[in-house]
Amino acid sequence: MTHVRSILIYLIGIPIFLLLAGITIVLSILGGSYRFDPLIKFFCRLILGIFGIRVDRIMNGHLDPKRTYLFMCNHVNMFDSFVLNGYLPNLTRGVELDSHFRWPIWGTVIRKFGNIPISHHNTKSAIESLKQAQAALEDGTSIIILPEGHRTRDGKLRTFMKGPFHLAKNACATIVPLAMVGAFEIKQVQSLLLRPGTVHFRIGEPIPYDNYQHMKVNELRDLIREKIEQLMVV
């Protein structure tokens, strides 16, 4: 039954995604993705609904939609981007693995959207990507970065990379820890099966730069990991 349901959802959801992806590309050409950000957020929420995913947003901390933040979240499945971009109130862009930009359709969408590619194998290129993210933060665009770098295989947090925390300190950014709970039960990286359900999207207390400016990168990494783990507790 799960297999049949998954096939039906994909048969309905993929054509709609392709349609919305095409509209997003056209909008980015006509007026830039920033201008149409509210509409794109609506598209993200619509796609989640079509794939049978409900989102319960839980605000443990207050977010000012006009402020700039560095959002850090656990990485679960291919729907993460839709949850993050659809349910964060701020103008956001993501730092995303460079190989994703070579994917058909999706690569064009995220490039036009304004996401920043980052390499896990070329240190020089990765540093340049983090500089781009820093410039975006300083220009008033909130950045989403997933410090694990890869999707979880067992629902637990993977090892955090150091790059996001160098970015935080260099940009003097206010960090907001986030957690998606229930997403692993809906879709796992090793399987195409979908089990419609609810993602509990938890938004933690913002951590201003003054609170961590004297920490070493390793200490900051451990702090944010601890904050995200606390948000993941059911």
Rosetta blueprint (number, residue, H / E / L):
1 M L
2 T H
3 H H
4 V H
5 R H
6 S H
7 I H
8 L H
9 I H
10 Y H
11 L H
12 I H
13 G H
14 I H
15 P H
16 I H
17 F H
18 L H
19 L H
20 L H
21 A H
22 G H
23 I H
24 T H
25 I H
26 V H
27 L H
28 S H
29 I H
30 L H
31 G H
32 G L
33 S L
34 Y L
35 R L
36 F L
37 D H
38 P H
39 L H
40 I H
41 K H
42 F H
43 F H
44 C H
45 R H
46 L H
47 I H
48 L H
49 G H
50 I H
51 F L
52 G L
53 I E
54 R E
55 V E
56 D E
57 R E
58 I E
59 M E
60 N L
61 G L
62 H L
63 L L
64 D L
65 P L
66 K L
67 R L
68 T L
69 Y L
70 L E
71 F E
72 M E
73 C E
74 N L
75 H L
76 V L
77 N L
78 M L
79 F L
80 D H
81 S H
82 F H
83 V H
84 L H
85 N H
86 G H
87 Y H
88 L L
89 P L
90 N L
91 L L
92 T E
93 R E
94 G E
95 V E
96 E E
97 L E
98 D H
99 S H
100 H H
101 F H
102 R H
103 W L
104 P L
105 I L
106 W H
107 G H
108 T H
109 V H
110 I H
111 R H
112 K H
113 F H
114 G L
115 N L
116 I E
117 P E
118 I E
119 S L
120 H L
121 H L
122 N L
123 T H
124 K H
125 S H
126 A H
127 I H
128 E H
129 S H
130 L H
131 K H
132 Q H
133 A H
134 Q H
135 A H
136 A H
137 L H
138 E H
139 D L
140 G L
141 T L
142 S E
143 I E
144 I E
145 I E
146 L L
147 P L
148 E L
149 G L
150 H L
151 R L
152 T L
153 R L
154 D L
155 G L
156 K L
157 L L
158 R L
159 T L
160 F L
161 M L
162 K L
163 G H
164 P H
165 F H
166 H H
167 L H
168 A H
169 K H
170 N H
171 A H
172 C L
173 A L
174 T L
175 I E
176 V E
177 P E
178 L E
179 A E
180 M E
181 V E
182 G L
183 A H
184 F H
185 E H
186 I H
187 K L
188 Q L
189 V L
190 Q L
191 S L
192 L L
193 L L
194 L L
195 R L
196 P L
197 G E
198 T E
199 V E
200 H E
201 F E
202 R E
203 I E
204 G L
205 E L
206 P L
207 I E
208 P L
209 Y H
210 D H
211 N H
212 Y L
213 Q L
214 H L
215 M L
216 K L
217 V H
218 N H
219 E H
220 L H
221 R H
222 D H
223 L H
224 I H
225 R H
226 E H
227 K H
228 I H
229 E H
230 Q H
231 L H
232 M H
233 V L
234 V L
